[in-house]
């Protein structure tokens, strides 16, 4: 499944560890039309979760965000992205290890590429992270939607152990730090 631009919306495709962690954050942002979890950046067509988890397909777990650039910019999305995952760890986010958990921006056009490079330069100049950023900035090629049970995983399974220990604290921090940018339904 590929989501393409139309005249009202743009698409961002981001990998920042487990897609379950990024999905609820971006889904609550005003200006975000939809968030779909899936796989990008690999060689296997239509991979399954099991194939991606085997670390042999080259795919990253990603979120594909459809947003209204009149309400939230790609740069704003990237700044939030860099706040809610560690872009300095290669192929790892916390206890999740493997190339499927890499930090990546799959840019859809040259404007997104330029914006991503500028945001990375700004964050490195501000010394937000003590280690260098290893986020890949690579051209978007294909997006494969993940299995249905992965969609809205945190929303559907808030009491599951991983959700309680890993995702819930991130979402709580996000809601506190970005309260003024949340959709009315998320408040």
C-alpha positions as CSV (number, residue, x, y, z in Angstrom):
1,X,0.0,0.0,0.0
2,X,1.4,3.4,-1.0
3,X,-0.2,6.6,0.2
4,X,0.5,9.4,-2.2
5,X,0.2,13.1,-1.8
6,X,-3.0,14.9,-2.8
7,X,-3.4,18.7,-2.9
8,X,-4.4,18.9,0.8
9,X,-2.1,16.4,2.5
10,X,1.5,15.3,2.7
11,X,3.0,12.0,3.8
12,X,5.9,11.4,6.1
13,X,7.4,7.9,6.6
14,X,9.5,7.5,9.7
15,X,11.3,4.6,11.5
16,X,12.1,5.1,15.1
17,X,12.1,1.7,16.8
18,X,9.0,-0.2,17.5
19,X,6.1,1.2,15.4
20,X,3.8,0.7,18.3
21,X,5.6,3.5,20.1
22,X,5.4,6.1,17.4
23,X,1.8,5.4,16.3
24,X,0.0,6.8,19.3
25,X,2.1,9.9,19.5
26,X,1.5,11.0,16.0
27,X,-2.1,9.9,15.9
28,X,-2.9,12.5,18.6
29,X,-1.4,15.5,16.9
30,X,-3.6,18.1,15.5
31,X,-3.2,18.2,11.7
32,X,-2.5,14.5,11.4
33,X,-5.1,12.9,9.3
34,X,-3.9,9.3,9.8
35,X,-1.1,7.1,11.0
36,X,-0.6,3.6,9.5
37,X,2.1,1.2,10.7
38,X,4.1,-0.9,8.3
39,X,7.4,-1.7,6.8
40,X,9.8,0.3,4.5
41,X,13.4,0.2,3.3
42,X,13.8,-3.4,2.5
43,X,14.0,-5.8,-0.4
44,X,11.3,-8.3,0.3
45,X,7.9,-7.4,-1.3
46,X,4.9,-7.6,1.0
47,X,6.9,-8.8,4.1
48,X,5.2,-10.2,7.1
49,X,6.0,-9.2,10.7
50,X,7.8,-12.5,11.2
51,X,9.9,-11.9,8.1
52,X,10.9,-8.4,9.2
53,X,11.6,-9.7,12.7
54,X,14.0,-12.3,11.2
55,X,16.3,-9.4,10.3
56,X,16.7,-10.7,6.8
57,X,14.4,-8.4,4.7
58,X,16.1,-5.0,5.3
59,X,12.8,-3.4,6.3
60,X,12.4,-1.0,9.2
61,X,9.2,-0.8,11.2
62,X,7.8,2.6,10.3
63,X,4.8,4.9,10.6
64,X,3.4,6.5,7.6
65,X,1.8,9.8,8.6
66,X,-0.7,11.7,6.4
67,X,-0.9,15.3,7.6
68,X,-2.2,18.7,6.6
69,X,0.9,21.0,6.1
70,X,-1.3,24.0,6.8
71,X,-1.8,22.7,10.4
72,X,1.5,21.0,11.1
73,X,4.7,21.1,9.2
74,X,7.0,18.3,8.2
75,X,9.7,20.1,10.3
76,X,7.4,20.0,13.4
77,X,6.8,16.3,12.8
78,X,10.5,15.7,12.7
79,X,11.2,17.6,15.8
80,X,8.7,15.5,17.7
81,X,10.1,12.4,16.1
82,X,13.6,13.2,17.4
83,X,12.2,13.8,20.9
84,X,10.5,10.4,21.2
85,X,13.1,8.0,20.1
86,X,16.9,7.8,20.5
87,X,18.4,8.7,17.1
88,X,21.9,7.9,18.3
89,X,21.7,4.2,18.7
90,X,22.3,2.1,15.5
91,X,19.7,-0.6,14.9
92,X,18.3,-0.3,18.4
93,X,15.7,1.4,20.6
94,X,16.0,0.4,24.2
95,X,15.6,-3.4,24.5
96,X,14.4,-3.7,20.9
97,X,17.5,-4.6,18.8
98,X,17.9,-5.2,15.1
99,X,17.9,-3.3,11.8
100,X,14.1,-3.3,11.8
101,X,14.3,-0.8,14.8
102,X,16.7,1.6,13.1
103,X,16.1,5.3,13.0
104,X,15.2,6.4,9.5
105,X,13.5,9.2,7.6
106,X,12.2,8.0,4.2
107,X,11.8,11.3,2.4
108,X,9.1,11.6,-0.3
109,X,10.7,14.6,-2.2
110,X,13.7,16.9,-2.2
111,X,12.0,19.4,0.2
112,X,11.6,16.6,2.8
113,X,15.2,15.6,2.3
114,X,16.4,19.1,2.8
115,X,14.2,19.7,5.8
116,X,15.4,16.4,7.4
117,X,19.1,17.3,6.9
118,X,18.5,20.7,8.4
119,X,16.7,19.4,11.4
120,X,19.5,16.9,12.1
121,X,22.1,19.7,11.8
122,X,20.1,21.9,14.2
123,X,19.8,19.1,16.8
124,X,23.4,18.2,16.5
125,X,24.4,21.9,16.8
126,X,22.2,22.3,19.9
127,X,23.9,19.1,21.4
128,X,20.5,17.7,22.3
129,X,22.2,14.2,22.2
130,X,25.7,13.5,23.5
131,X,26.3,11.0,20.7
132,X,26.1,11.6,17.0
133,X,22.8,11.1,15.3
134,X,22.7,7.9,13.1
135,X,19.3,8.4,11.6
136,X,19.2,7.3,7.9
137,X,17.9,9.9,5.5
138,X,17.0,7.9,2.4
139,X,14.6,8.1,-0.4
140,X,11.1,6.6,0.1
141,X,10.6,3.6,-2.2
142,X,7.7,1.5,-0.9
143,X,5.5,1.1,2.1
144,X,3.9,-2.2,3.1
145,X,1.1,-2.0,5.6
146,X,1.6,-4.1,8.7
147,X,-0.9,-6.7,9.7
148,X,-4.2,-5.4,11.1
149,X,-3.4,-6.4,14.7
150,X,-0.4,-3.9,14.7
151,X,-2.7,-0.9,13.7
152,X,-3.5,1.2,16.7
153,X,-1.8,-1.4,18.9
154,X,-1.5,0.8,22.0
155,X,-5.1,2.1,21.7
156,X,-6.3,-1.5,21.4
157,X,-4.1,-3.0,24.1
158,X,-3.4,-0.4,26.7
159,X,-2.9,-2.9,29.5
160,X,-0.5,-5.2,27.7
161,X,2.8,-5.4,29.4
162,X,5.0,-3.7,26.7
163,X,2.3,-1.0,26.4
164,X,2.3,-0.3,30.1
165,X,6.1,-0.3,30.6
166,X,7.4,1.2,27.4
167,X,4.7,3.0,25.5
168,X,2.5,4.5,28.2
169,X,5.3,6.6,29.8
170,X,6.2,8.0,26.3
171,X,2.6,8.9,25.5
172,X,2.1,10.6,28.9
173,X,5.3,12.6,28.4
174,X,4.2,13.5,24.9
175,X,0.7,14.6,26.1
176,X,2.2,16.8,28.8
177,X,4.9,18.4,26.5
178,X,2.6,18.9,23.5
179,X,-0.8,19.5,25.1
180,X,-1.3,22.6,23.0
181,X,-0.8,20.6,19.8
182,X,-3.2,17.7,20.5
183,X,-6.4,17.0,18.7
184,X,-9.4,18.0,20.8
185,X,-10.4,14.3,21.1
186,X,-7.0,13.4,22.6
187,X,-7.3,15.9,25.5
